[in-house]
Amino acid sequence: MFISRLQETMAGRNGLDKLSITLIILSVILNAFTRFSPIFMMFALLIMFYAIWRIFSKNLAKRREENYRFTHIAGDIKESFAQWQYRRQQSKQYKFFTCPDCRSRLRLPRGKGKINITCPKCGQKFRGKT
């Protein structure tokens, strides 16, 4: 009974997507900080209401566009964090350089002193200290 009623209610609506789930999680996290400042509770409630509004929205095109933009931004952040973590792990053995011409990243072993570096992509030569 309840499930069929819920299915009828949700027909033609946006439902849960990654942005809605992220907003709900953010709201719960902010709600945990309400004992420190009541302003967190206000933000948590606003975010929760926005997430619920998105879930029950019938404007699917707008909600899909919002979710698409969110997933691309989140993916870019995730990718840059993974690159930072990789560089941090490799930083003891390798020094990273950026080519001044084509902006490609080069990885060279540490402890070689001042060396002439040739970019394998564009052929630009520059000096660097490893």
N, CA, C and O atoms as CSV, one atom per row, in Angstrom:
chain,resi,resn,atom,element,x,y,z
A,1,MET,N,N,0.822,-1.193,0.000
A,1,MET,CA,C,0.000,0.000,0.000
A,1,MET,C,C,0.868,1.261,0.000
A,1,MET,O,O,0.726,2.126,-0.864
A,2,PHE,N,N,1.770,1.348,0.984
A,2,PHE,CA,C,2.609,2.537,1.104
A,2,PHE,C,C,3.547,2.676,-0.093
A,2,PHE,O,O,3.744,3.771,-0.620
A,3,ILE,N,N,4.122,1.548,-0.512
A,3,ILE,CA,C,5.092,1.596,-1.604
A,3,ILE,C,C,4.409,1.991,-2.912
A,3,ILE,O,O,4.958,2.784,-3.678
A,4,SER,N,N,3.238,1.457,-3.173
A,4,SER,CA,C,2.537,1.824,-4.409
A,4,SER,C,C,2.126,3.293,-4.380
A,4,SER,O,O,2.161,3.972,-5.406
A,5,ARG,N,N,1.741,3.775,-3.219
A,5,ARG,CA,C,1.367,5.193,-3.079
A,5,ARG,C,C,2.590,6.096,-3.315
A,5,ARG,O,O,2.493,7.134,-3.969
A,6,LEU,N,N,3.733,5.677,-2.772
A,6,LEU,CA,C,4.977,6.425,-2.969
A,6,LEU,C,C,5.376,6.418,-4.444
A,6,LEU,O,O,5.830,7.435,-4.968
A,7,GLN,N,N,5.212,5.284,-5.111
A,7,GLN,CA,C,5.538,5.203,-6.531
A,7,GLN,C,C,4.644,6.122,-7.358
A,7,GLN,O,O,5.109,6.750,-8.309
A,8,GLU,N,N,3.381,6.202,-7.006
A,8,GLU,CA,C,2.466,7.105,-7.704
A,8,GLU,C,C,2.860,8.560,-7.480
A,8,GLU,O,O,2.800,9.378,-8.398
A,9,THR,N,N,3.265,8.873,-6.251
A,9,THR,CA,C,3.659,10.244,-5.929
A,9,THR,C,C,4.927,10.641,-6.684
A,9,THR,O,O,5.046,11.769,-7.163
A,10,MET,N,N,5.867,9.709,-6.784
A,10,MET,CA,C,7.162,10.028,-7.393
A,10,MET,C,C,7.158,9.914,-8.920
A,10,MET,O,O,8.162,10.231,-9.558
A,11,ALA,N,N,6.080,9.481,-9.500
A,11,ALA,CA,C,6.018,9.357,-10.961
A,11,ALA,C,C,6.155,10.735,-11.603
A,11,ALA,O,O,5.424,11.662,-11.255
A,12,GLY,N,N,7.089,10.866,-12.535
A,12,GLY,CA,C,7.311,12.129,-13.228
A,12,GLY,C,C,8.101,13.138,-12.425
A,12,GLY,O,O,8.165,14.310,-12.795
A,13,ARG,N,N,8.698,12.705,-11.341
A,13,ARG,CA,C,9.485,13.614,-10.497
A,13,ARG,C,C,10.967,13.267,-10.624
A,13,ARG,O,O,11.330,12.213,-11.146
A,14,ASN,N,N,11.808,14.168,-10.139
A,14,ASN,CA,C,13.250,14.014,-10.283
A,14,ASN,C,C,13.784,12.834,-9.476
A,14,ASN,O,O,14.537,12.024,-10.015
A,15,GLY,N,N,13.422,12.717,-8.222
A,15,GLY,CA,C,13.927,11.645,-7.374
A,15,GLY,C,C,15.333,11.945,-6.879
A,15,GLY,O,O,15.832,13.062,-7.013
A,16,LEU,N,N,15.960,10.929,-6.307
A,16,LEU,CA,C,17.305,11.095,-5.755
A,16,LEU,C,C,18.348,11.064,-6.869
A,16,LEU,O,O,18.302,10.210,-7.754
A,17,ASP,N,N,19.273,11.992,-6.813
A,17,ASP,CA,C,20.441,11.970,-7.678
A,17,ASP,C,C,21.645,12.334,-6.817
A,17,ASP,O,O,21.509,12.542,-5.611
A,18,LYS,N,N,22.817,12.411,-7.431
A,18,LYS,CA,C,24.035,12.642,-6.644
A,18,LYS,C,C,24.015,13.981,-5.916
A,18,LYS,O,O,24.474,14.079,-4.778
A,19,LEU,N,N,23.487,15.007,-6.567
A,19,LEU,CA,C,23.439,16.321,-5.928
A,19,LEU,C,C,22.504,16.303,-4.729
A,19,LEU,O,O,22.836,16.867,-3.686
A,20,SER,N,N,21.358,15.676,-4.850
A,20,SER,CA,C,20.416,15.610,-3.731
A,20,SER,C,C,21.016,14.843,-2.557
A,20,SER,O,O,20.890,15.267,-1.408
A,21,ILE,N,N,21.660,13.729,-2.839
A,21,ILE,CA,C,22.284,12.939,-1.777
A,21,ILE,C,C,23.382,13.742,-1.096
A,21,ILE,O,O,23.491,13.727,0.130
A,22,THR,N,N,24.194,14.442,-1.879
A,22,THR,CA,C,25.264,15.261,-1.311
A,22,THR,C,C,24.698,16.380,-0.447
A,22,THR,O,O,25.241,16.677,0.617
A,23,LEU,N,N,23.614,17.000,-0.894
A,23,LEU,CA,C,22.988,18.063,-0.107
A,23,LEU,C,C,22.433,17.528,1.210
A,23,LEU,O,O,22.553,18.185,2.244
A,24,ILE,N,N,21.835,16.356,1.180
A,24,ILE,CA,C,21.305,15.768,2.414
A,24,ILE,C,C,22.436,15.446,3.381
A,24,ILE,O,O,22.320,15.714,4.577
A,25,ILE,N,N,23.524,14.878,2.882
A,25,ILE,CA,C,24.675,14.572,3.743
A,25,ILE,C,C,25.260,15.853,4.320
A,25,ILE,O,O,25.594,15.900,5.503
A,26,LEU,N,N,25.390,16.896,3.498
A,26,LEU,CA,C,25.897,18.183,3.981
A,26,LEU,C,C,24.987,18.758,5.055
A,26,LEU,O,O,25.465,19.326,6.037
A,27,SER,N,N,23.689,18.616,4.878
A,27,SER,CA,C,22.731,19.111,5.860
A,27,SER,C,C,22.882,18.379,7.192
A,27,SER,O,O,22.828,19.000,8.253
A,28,VAL,N,N,23.070,17.066,7.138
A,28,VAL,CA,C,23.250,16.285,8.369
A,28,VAL,C,C,24.545,16.687,9.068
A,28,VAL,O,O,24.578,16.802,10.294
A,29,ILE,N,N,25.607,16.899,8.300
A,29,ILE,CA,C,26.887,17.313,8.894
A,29,ILE,C,C,26.751,18.684,9.548
A,29,ILE,O,O,27.217,18.886,10.669
A,30,LEU,N,N,26.115,19.626,8.852
A,30,LEU,CA,C,25.912,20.955,9.441
A,30,LEU,C,C,25.017,20.884,10.676
A,30,LEU,O,O,25.207,21.640,11.628
A,31,ASN,N,N,24.060,19.992,10.658
A,31,ASN,CA,C,23.172,19.836,11.805
A,31,ASN,C,C,23.939,19.334,13.028
A,31,ASN,O,O,23.549,19.621,14.160
A,32,ALA,N,N,25.019,18.592,12.815
A,32,ALA,CA,C,25.834,18.119,13.932
A,32,ALA,C,C,26.563,19.272,14.622
A,32,ALA,O,O,26.942,19.157,15.787
A,33,PHE,N,N,26.759,20.377,13.912
A,33,PHE,CA,C,27.458,21.526,14.481
A,33,PHE,C,C,26.514,22.548,15.110
A,33,PHE,O,O,26.955,23.638,15.476
A,34,THR,N,N,25.238,22.227,15.245
A,34,THR,CA,C,24.277,23.210,15.762
A,34,THR,C,C,24.515,23.556,17.218
A,34,THR,O,O,24.106,24.629,17.662
A,35,ARG,N,N,25.157,22.692,17.969
A,35,ARG,CA,C,25.403,23.030,19.375
A,35,ARG,C,C,26.466,24.118,19.509
A,35,ARG,O,O,26.538,24.784,20.542
A,36,PHE,N,N,27.293,24.307,18.478
A,36,PHE,CA,C,28.306,25.357,18.522
A,36,PHE,C,C,27.736,26.710,18.108
A,36,PHE,O,O,28.092,27.742,18.678
A,37,SER,N,N,26.862,26.699,17.125
A,37,SER,CA,C,26.280,27.949,16.655
A,37,SER,C,C,24.917,27.659,16.026
A,37,SER,O,O,24.794,26.751,15.203
A,38,PRO,N,N,23.899,28.423,16.409
A,38,PRO,CA,C,22.568,28.166,15.849
A,38,PRO,C,C,22.455,28.514,14.360
A,38,PRO,O,O,21.505,28.089,13.701
A,39,ILE,N,N,23.396,29.270,13.831
A,39,ILE,CA,C,23.335,29.612,12.406
A,39,ILE,C,C,23.543,28.373,11.535
A,39,ILE,O,O,23.048,28.308,10.409
A,40,PHE,N,N,24.283,27.384,12.068
A,40,PHE,CA,C,24.460,26.134,11.330
A,40,PHE,C,C,23.122,25.433,11.130
A,40,PHE,O,O,22.890,24.814,10.091
A,41,MET,N,N,22.239,25.530,12.126
A,41,MET,CA,C,20.929,24.893,12.024
A,41,MET,C,C,20.109,25.530,10.902
A,41,MET,O,O,19.416,24.837,10.157
A,42,MET,N,N,20.196,26.841,10.792
A,42,MET,CA,C,19.459,27.529,9.739
A,42,MET,C,C,19.956,27.087,8.352
A,42,MET,O,O,19.157,26.788,7.465
A,43,PHE,N,N,21.282,27.051,8.179
A,43,PHE,CA,C,21.841,26.607,6.903
A,43,PHE,C,C,21.495,25.141,6.626
A,43,PHE,O,O,21.182,24.775,5.493
A,44,ALA,N,N,21.555,24.303,7.671
A,44,ALA,CA,C,21.224,22.886,7.504
A,44,ALA,C,C,19.777,22.715,7.055
A,44,ALA,O,O,19.492,21.900,6.178
A,45,LEU,N,N,18.865,23.476,7.649
A,45,LEU,CA,C,17.455,23.380,7.266
A,45,LEU,C,C,17.229,23.890,5.846
A,45,LEU,O,O,16.467,23.292,5.087
A,46,LEU,N,N,17.886,24.993,5.484
A,46,LEU,CA,C,17.747,25.511,4.120
A,46,LEU,C,C,18.251,24.504,3.086
A,46,LEU,O,O,17.616,24.290,2.054
A,47,ILE,N,N,19.385,23.897,3.372
A,47,ILE,CA,C,19.948,22.910,2.449
A,47,ILE,C,C,19.043,21.684,2.362
A,47,ILE,O,O,18.836,21.141,1.277
A,48,MET,N,N,18.502,21.247,3.501
A,48,MET,CA,C,17.601,20.086,3.502
A,48,MET,C,C,16.323,20.381,2.709
A,48,MET,O,O,15.869,19.541,1.933
A,49,PHE,N,N,15.745,21.571,2.902
A,49,PHE,CA,C,14.542,21.935,2.150
A,49,PHE,C,C,14.829,22.009,0.653
A,49,PHE,O,O,13.999,21.600,-0.158
A,50,TYR,N,N,15.996,22.529,0.284
A,50,TYR,CA,C,16.363,22.591,-1.130
A,50,TYR,C,C,16.510,21.182,-1.709
A,50,TYR,O,O,16.076,20.922,-2.832
A,51,ALA,N,N,17.124,20.268,-0.940
A,51,ALA,CA,C,17.290,18.889,-1.409
A,51,ALA,C,C,15.932,18.211,-1.592
A,51,ALA,O,O,15.713,17.518,-2.585
A,52,ILE,N,N,15.030,18.407,-0.644
A,52,ILE,CA,C,13.694,17.806,-0.752
A,52,ILE,C,C,12.937,18.416,-1.926
A,52,ILE,O,O,12.244,17.704,-2.653
A,53,TRP,N,N,13.062,19.717,-2.116
A,53,TRP,CA,C,12.420,20.383,-3.256
A,53,TRP,C,C,12.935,19.809,-4.577
A,53,TRP,O,O,12.158,19.591,-5.507
A,54,ARG,N,N,14.257,19.564,-4.657
A,54,ARG,CA,C,14.837,18.976,-5.866
A,54,ARG,C,C,14.300,17.564,-6.099
A,54,ARG,O,O,14.019,17.184,-7.235
A,55,ILE,N,N,14.160,16.788,-5.020
A,55,ILE,CA,C,13.684,15.410,-5.155
A,55,ILE,C,C,12.261,15.375,-5.713
A,55,ILE,O,O,11.948,14.533,-6.554
A,56,PHE,N,N,11.395,16.283,-5.251
A,56,PHE,CA,C,9.996,16.284,-5.666
A,56,PHE,C,C,9.720,17.188,-6.870
A,56,PHE,O,O,8.564,17.336,-7.269
A,57,SER,N,N,10.739,17.782,-7.445
A,57,SER,CA,C,10.547,18.683,-8.573
A,57,SER,C,C,10.106,17.921,-9.826
A,57,SER,O,O,10.547,16.799,-10.075
A,58,LYS,N,N,9.235,18.548,-10.598
A,58,LYS,CA,C,8.787,17.949,-11.859
A,58,LYS,C,C,9.524,18.530,-13.063
A,58,LYS,O,O,9.341,18.060,-14.185
A,59,ASN,N,N,10.349,19.540,-12.841
A,59,ASN,CA,C,11.126,20.136,-13.930
A,59,ASN,C,C,12.403,19.305,-14.115
A,59,ASN,O,O,13.468,19.665,-13.613
A,60,LEU,N,N,12.283,18.211,-14.828
A,60,LEU,CA,C,13.387,17.262,-14.955
A,60,LEU,C,C,14.576,17.836,-15.711
A,60,LEU,O,O,15.721,17.534,-15.374
A,61,ALA,N,N,14.329,18.651,-16.716
A,61,ALA,CA,C,15.429,19.195,-17.520
A,61,ALA,C,C,16.343,20.076,-16.668
A,61,ALA,O,O,17.567,19.969,-16.750
A,62,LYS,N,N,15.752,20.938,-15.859
A,62,LYS,CA,C,16.560,21.822,-14.995
A,62,LYS,C,C,17.342,21.010,-13.968
A,62,LYS,O,O,18.525,21.265,-13.743
A,63,ARG,N,N,16.678,20.022,-13.338
A,63,ARG,CA,C,17.346,19.224,-12.310
A,63,ARG,C,C,18.464,18.377,-12.909
A,63,ARG,O,O,19.500,18.183,-12.274
A,64,ARG,N,N,18.265,17.874,-14.120
A,64,ARG,CA,C,19.335,17.110,-14.771
A,64,ARG,C,C,20.522,18.003,-15.098
A,64,ARG,O,O,21.673,17.592,-14.956
A,65,GLU,N,N,20.242,19.221,-15.536
A,65,GLU,CA,C,21.323,20.169,-15.836
A,65,GLU,C,C,22.105,20.507,-14.570
A,65,GLU,O,O,23.335,20.554,-14.594
A,66,GLU,N,N,21.396,20.744,-13.466
A,66,GLU,CA,C,22.072,21.027,-12.193
A,66,GLU,C,C,22.934,19.849,-11.769
A,66,GLU,O,O,24.077,20.035,-11.353
A,67,ASN,N,N,22.397,18.641,-11.871
A,67,ASN,CA,C,23.139,17.449,-11.476
A,67,ASN,C,C,24.341,17.232,-12.392
A,67,ASN,O,O,25.404,16.818,-11.930
A,68,TYR,N,N,24.181,17.506,-13.682
A,68,TYR,CA,C,25.278,17.369,-14.636
A,68,TYR,C,C,26.421,18.320,-14.275
A,68,TYR,O,O,27.585,17.919,-14.241
A,69,ARG,N,N,26.079,19.581,-14.006
A,69,ARG,CA,C,27.117,20.551,-13.623
A,69,ARG,C,C,27.796,20.137,-12.326
A,69,ARG,O,O,29.017,20.236,-12.203
A,70,PHE,N,N,27.012,19.676,-11.359
A,70,PHE,CA,C,27.571,19.257,-10.077
A,70,PHE,C,C,28.527,18.082,-10.251
A,70,PHE,O,O,29.621,18.090,-9.686
A,71,THR,N,N,28.132,17.073,-11.024
A,71,THR,CA,C,28.994,15.906,-11.185
A,71,THR,C,C,30.289,16.266,-11.909
A,71,THR,O,O,31.335,15.685,-11.618
A,72,HIS,N,N,30.239,17.211,-12.843
A,72,HIS,CA,C,31.471,17.632,-13.515
A,72,HIS,C,C,32.384,18.403,-12.567
A,72,HIS,O,O,33.596,18.188,-12.566
A,73,ILE,N,N,31.824,19.286,-11.770
A,73,ILE,CA,C,32.635,20.033,-10.808
A,73,ILE,C,C,33.215,19.087,-9.765
A,73,ILE,O,O,34.396,19.180,-9.430
A,74,ALA,N,N,32.393,18.178,-9.250
A,74,ALA,CA,C,32.870,17.217,-8.254
A,74,ALA,C,C,33.942,16.312,-8.852
A,74,ALA,O,O,34.912,15.971,-8.174
A,75,GLY,N,N,33.778,15.922,-10.109
A,75,GLY,CA,C,34.783,15.095,-10.773
A,75,GLY,C,C,36.101,15.825,-10.943
A,75,GLY,O,O,37.167,15.236,-10.766
A,76,ASP,N,N,36.036,17.113,-11.288
A,76,ASP,CA,C,37.255,17.914,-11.423
A,76,ASP,C,C,37.972,18.042,-10.087
A,76,ASP,O,O,39.197,17.937,-10.027
A,77,ILE,N,N,37.221,18.267,-9.019
A,77,ILE,CA,C,37.817,18.378,-7.687
A,77,ILE,C,C,38.448,17.053,-7.281
A,77,ILE,O,O,39.552,17.024,-6.738
A,78,LYS,N,N,37.748,15.966,-7.544
A,78,LYS,CA,C,38.260,14.637,-7.213
A,78,LYS,C,C,39.542,14.343,-7.986
A,78,LYS,O,O,40.492,13.790,-7.431
A,79,GLU,N,N,39.570,14.710,-9.262
A,79,GLU,CA,C,40.742,14.476,-10.102
A,79,GLU,C,C,41.936,15.310,-9.642
A,79,GLU,O,O,43.058,14.807,-9.594
A,80,SER,N,N,41.705,16.578,-9.302
A,80,SER,CA,C,42.811,17.419,-8.847
A,80,SER,C,C,43.336,16.938,-7.500
A,80,SER,O,O,44.538,17.022,-7.246
A,81,PHE,N,N,42.462,16.439,-6.635
A,81,PHE,CA,C,42.913,15.885,-5.355
A,81,PHE,C,C,43.745,14.631,-5.584
A,81,PHE,O,O,44.753,14.433,-4.906
A,82,ALA,N,N,43.345,13.778,-6.527
A,82,ALA,CA,C,44.104,12.566,-6.833
A,82,ALA,C,C,45.481,12.924,-7.395
A,82,ALA,O,O,46.471,12.271,-7.063
A,83,GLN,N,N,45.555,13.957,-8.244
A,83,GLN,CA,C,46.843,14.395,-8.780
A,83,GLN,C,C,47.730,14.937,-7.668
A,83,GLN,O,O,48.928,14.656,-7.636
A,84,TRP,N,N,47.148,15.712,-6.757
A,84,TRP,CA,C,47.920,16.256,-5.641
A,84,TRP,C,C,48.449,15.127,-4.768
A,84,TRP,O,O,49.603,15.157,-4.339
A,85,GLN,N,N,47.605,14.129,-4.506
A,85,GLN,CA,C,48.017,13.007,-3.671
A,85,GLN,C,C,49.133,12.217,-4.352
A,85,GLN,O,O,50.069,11.783,-3.681
A,86,TYR,N,N,49.054,12.023,-5.660
A,86,TYR,CA,C,50.089,11.316,-6.404
A,86,TYR,C,C,51.410,12.076,-6.338
A,86,TYR,O,O,52.464,11.485,-6.098
A,87,ARG,N,N,51.348,13.383,-6.550
A,87,ARG,CA,C,52.570,14.190,-6.501
A,87,ARG,C,C,53.169,14.185,-5.104
A,87,ARG,O,O,54.391,14.177,-4.954
A,88,ARG,N,N,52.330,14.188,-4.088
A,88,ARG,CA,C,52.823,14.166,-2.709
A,88,ARG,C,C,53.524,12.841,-2.419
A,88,ARG,O,O,54.558,12.827,-1.751
A,89,GLN,N,N,52.983,11.735,-2.908
A,89,GLN,CA,C,53.602,10.434,-2.697
A,89,GLN,C,C,54.931,10.320,-3.444
A,89,GLN,O,O,55.871,9.700,-2.947
A,90,GLN,N,N,55.012,10.914,-4.628
A,90,GLN,CA,C,56.200,10.805,-5.463
A,90,GLN,C,C,57.257,11.861,-5.145
A,90,GLN,O,O,58.360,11.806,-5.689
A,91,SER,N,N,56.939,12.820,-4.277
A,91,SER,CA,C,57.819,13.974,-4.086
A,91,SER,C,C,59.138,13.632,-3.406
A,91,SER,O,O,60.075,14.426,-3.491
A,92,LYS,N,N,59.255,12.502,-2.742
A,92,LYS,CA,C,60.523,12.147,-2.109
A,92,LYS,C,C,61.543,11.673,-3.137
A,92,LYS,O,O,62.739,11.921,-2.978
A,93,GLN,N,N,61.092,10.998,-4.181
A,93,GLN,CA,C,62.019,10.482,-5.182
A,93,GLN,C,C,62.092,11.347,-6.431
A,93,GLN,O,O,63.095,11.308,-7.145
A,94,TYR,N,N,61.055,12.127,-6.711
A,94,TYR,CA,C,61.000,12.871,-7.965
A,94,TYR,C,C,60.679,14.339,-7.724
A,94,TYR,O,O,60.004,14.696,-6.758
A,95,LYS,N,N,61.177,15.178,-8.621
A,95,LYS,CA,C,60.861,16.605,-8.625
A,95,LYS,C,C,59.981,16.849,-9.841
A,95,LYS,O,O,60.268,16.357,-10.932
A,96,PHE,N,N,58.916,17.605,-9.652
A,96,PHE,CA,C,57.981,17.883,-10.741
A,96,PHE,C,C,58.234,19.275,-11.295
A,96,PHE,O,O,58.374,20.239,-10.543
A,97,PHE,N,N,58.290,19.370,-12.614
A,97,PHE,CA,C,58.472,20.633,-13.308
A,97,PHE,C,C,57.317,20.829,-14.280
A,97,PHE,O,O,56.695,19.867,-14.733
A,98,THR,N,N,57.042,22.096,-14.593
A,98,THR,CA,C,56.042,22.427,-15.599
A,98,THR,C,C,56.750,23.131,-16.745
A,98,THR,O,O,57.496,24.086,-16.531
A,99,CYS,N,N,56.515,22.661,-17.950
A,99,CYS,CA,C,57.124,23.267,-19.130
A,99,CYS,C,C,56.573,24.685,-19.288
A,99,CYS,O,O,55.357,24.874,-19.263
A,100,PRO,N,N,57.452,25.691,-19.451
A,100,PRO,CA,C,56.960,27.063,-19.590
A,100,PRO,C,C,56.234,27.313,-20.913
A,100,PRO,O,O,55.483,28.281,-21.034
A,101,ASP,N,N,56.451,26.455,-21.892
A,101,ASP,CA,C,55.835,26.670,-23.201
A,101,ASP,C,C,54.475,25.975,-23.328
A,101,ASP,O,O,53.467,26.619,-23.619
A,102,CYS,N,N,54.455,24.653,-23.108
A,102,CYS,CA,C,53.211,23.900,-23.326
A,102,CYS,C,C,52.492,23.534,-22.028
A,102,CYS,O,O,51.416,22.939,-22.083
A,103,ARG,N,N,53.043,23.865,-20.879
A,103,ARG,CA,C,52.445,23.642,-19.558
A,103,ARG,C,C,52.281,22.164,-19.200
A,103,ARG,O,O,51.505,21.838,-18.302
A,104,SER,N,N,52.998,21.261,-19.885
A,104,SER,CA,C,52.915,19.847,-19.518
A,104,SER,C,C,53.776,19.607,-18.279
A,104,SER,O,O,54.755,20.316,-18.041
A,105,ARG,N,N,53.399,18.604,-17.499
A,105,ARG,CA,C,54.112,18.313,-16.256
A,105,ARG,C,C,55.179,17.264,-16.519
A,105,ARG,O,O,54.929,16.246,-17.165
A,106,LEU,N,N,56.374,17.532,-16.006
A,106,LEU,CA,C,57.500,16.629,-16.182
A,106,LEU,C,C,57.939,16.123,-14.817
A,106,LEU,O,O,57.928,16.870,-13.838
A,107,ARG,N,N,58.330,14.844,-14.753
A,107,ARG,CA,C,58.769,14.233,-13.510
A,107,ARG,C,C,60.207,13.782,-13.687
A,107,ARG,O,O,60.505,12.948,-14.543
A,108,LEU,N,N,61.106,14.340,-12.869
A,108,LEU,CA,C,62.528,14.013,-12.974
A,108,LEU,C,C,63.038,13.527,-11.623
A,108,LEU,O,O,62.563,13.983,-10.583
A,109,PRO,N,N,64.009,12.597,-11.627
A,109,PRO,CA,C,64.524,12.084,-10.356
A,109,PRO,C,C,65.279,13.161,-9.586
A,109,PRO,O,O,65.954,14.005,-10.174
A,110,ARG,N,N,65.155,13.119,-8.272
A,110,ARG,CA,C,65.827,14.098,-7.416
A,110,ARG,C,C,67.320,13.791,-7.305
A,110,ARG,O,O,67.771,12.686,-7.607
A,111,GLY,N,N,68.073,14.804,-6.864
A,111,GLY,CA,C,69.481,14.624,-6.552
A,111,GLY,C,C,70.422,14.742,-7.727
A,111,GLY,O,O,71.565,14.296,-7.622
A,112,LYS,N,N,70.010,15.315,-8.837
A,112,LYS,CA,C,70.877,15.459,-10.010
A,112,LYS,C,C,71.491,16.848,-10.108
A,112,LYS,O,O,72.311,17.091,-10.994
A,113,GLY,N,N,71.117,17.771,-9.218
A,113,GLY,CA,C,71.645,19.129,-9.255
A,113,GLY,C,C,70.938,19.977,-10.293
A,113,GLY,O,O,69.796,19.702,-10.662
A,114,LYS,N,N,71.637,21.030,-10.770
A,114,LYS,CA,C,71.065,21.884,-11.811
A,114,LYS,C,C,71.239,21.190,-13.155
A,114,LYS,O,O,72.346,20.812,-13.537
A,115,ILE,N,N,70.134,21.032,-13.860
A,115,ILE,CA,C,70.179,20.315,-15.131
A,115,ILE,C,C,69.397,21.073,-16.193
A,115,ILE,O,O,68.522,21.883,-15.888
A,116,ASN,N,N,69.736,20.790,-17.451
A,116,ASN,CA,C,68.961,21.300,-18.580
A,116,ASN,C,C,67.847,20.295,-18.864
A,116,ASN,O,O,68.100,19.101,-19.024
A,117,ILE,N,N,66.636,20.785,-18.922
A,117,ILE,CA,C,65.474,19.926,-19.123
A,117,ILE,C,C,64.913,20.209,-20.510
A,117,ILE,O,O,64.726,21.365,-20.891
A,118,THR,N,N,64.648,19.148,-21.256
A,118,THR,CA,C,64.012,19.268,-22.564
A,118,THR,C,C,62.629,18.637,-22.470
A,118,THR,O,O,62.485,17.470,-22.105
A,119,CYS,N,N,61.632,19.419,-22.800
A,119,CYS,CA,C,60.256,18.920,-22.766
A,119,CYS,C,C,60.066,17.909,-23.897
A,119,CYS,O,O,60.329,18.236,-25.055
A,120,PRO,N,N,59.618,16.695,-23.591
A,120,PRO,CA,C,59.428,15.704,-24.653
A,120,PRO,C,C,58.239,16.014,-25.562
A,120,PRO,O,O,58.144,15.478,-26.666
A,121,LYS,N,N,57.352,16.860,-25.108
A,121,LYS,CA,C,56.157,17.153,-25.894
A,121,LYS,C,C,56.416,18.234,-26.945
A,121,LYS,O,O,56.054,18.076,-28.111
A,122,CYS,N,N,57.057,19.355,-26.513
A,122,CYS,CA,C,57.232,20.478,-27.446
A,122,CYS,C,C,58.692,20.766,-27.783
A,122,CYS,O,O,58.958,21.531,-28.710
A,123,GLY,N,N,59.651,20.177,-27.058
A,123,GLY,CA,C,61.065,20.389,-27.341
A,123,GLY,C,C,61.659,21.623,-26.685
A,123,GLY,O,O,62.830,21.922,-26.915
A,124,GLN,N,N,60.906,22.342,-25.887
A,124,GLN,CA,C,61.389,23.541,-25.186
A,124,GLN,C,C,62.468,23.133,-24.182
A,124,GLN,O,O,62.325,22.132,-23.479
A,125,LYS,N,N,63.549,23.916,-24.121
A,125,LYS,CA,C,64.625,23.640,-23.171
A,125,LYS,C,C,64.605,24.694,-22.079
A,125,LYS,O,O,64.445,25.883,-22.355
A,126,PHE,N,N,64.770,24.251,-20.830
A,126,PHE,CA,C,64.842,25.164,-19.689
A,126,PHE,C,C,65.669,24.501,-18.601
A,126,PHE,O,O,65.914,23.295,-18.632
A,127,ARG,N,N,66.097,25.315,-17.635
A,127,ARG,CA,C,66.939,24.816,-16.548
A,127,ARG,C,C,66.106,24.610,-15.299
A,127,ARG,O,O,65.120,25.306,-15.056
A,128,GLY,N,N,66.531,23.637,-14.519
A,128,GLY,CA,C,65.855,23.374,-13.264
A,128,GLY,C,C,66.791,22.688,-12.296
A,128,GLY,O,O,67.772,22.064,-12.701
A,129,LYS,N,N,66.486,22.803,-11.009
A,129,LYS,CA,C,67.296,22.182,-9.966
A,129,LYS,C,C,66.500,21.040,-9.348
A,129,LYS,O,O,65.388,21.227,-8.854
A,130,THR,N,N,67.099,19.849,-9.389
A,130,THR,CA,C,66.428,18.700,-8.795
A,130,THR,C,C,67.006,18.484,-7.424
A,130,THR,O,O,66.596,17.562,-6.720
